[in-house]
Amino acid sequence: MKYNILAIDDEPHMLVLLERIMKEKTQYTILTSNNSLEVPKLLEQNNFDLVVADLKMPGMDGMDILRMVKEQKREEEVIIITAFGSLESAIEALSLGVLDYITKPFKKEQIIFTVDRAIKWQNMKRDIKHLTAIFELEPYERACSAFEKEYILRLSKRTGADTKQMSQLTGIPENVITSAINSSKN
């Protein structure tokens, strides 16, 4: 799966640094902007998994962006980065639902770790949403069928889609496994 990050900072050198770190050390796609007033339009036109925003910027600051994302109930997580960190701003950001608050200068390992954690959190939220939808299906037979399909797809990822091995591990007939895998491709 491809993951997309939006980074906003009024300092172009910081955006270049973030872009280089993401391109060299991760497989994430990053879009950068040094104009925070572009953020609403960028969010409207694109799907992001994560927003990394500087705390202090002209126009919209990092807290404004965080508030907007949360008020609009958007899926993106937000990380605030700042050279002007204070306990008060950190507490405010946490109370608004920021995923993390990082002070500059930061080590590239720190930003990579934080971004990876954010992406894992996004995946977990998607899994919960998907599995919740399966558990809410009615009638029972439909829920069972959806669960079986999901189980087979996840097993397929773990076993490299070896249907014989999957059948041996689970007792599910190979034809049922093949059918579930094929139906997910459509």
Secondary structure, DSSP 8 states (H G I E B T S, - for coil): ---EEEEE-S-HHHHHHHHHHHHHH-S-EEEEES-GGGHHHHHHH---SEEEEESS-SSS-HHHHHHHHHHTT-S-EEEEEESS--HHHHHHHHHHT-SEEEESS--HHHHHHHHHHHHHHHHHHHHHHHHHHHHT-SSHHHHHHHHHHHHHHHHHHHHTT-HHHHHHHH---HHHHHHHHHHHH-
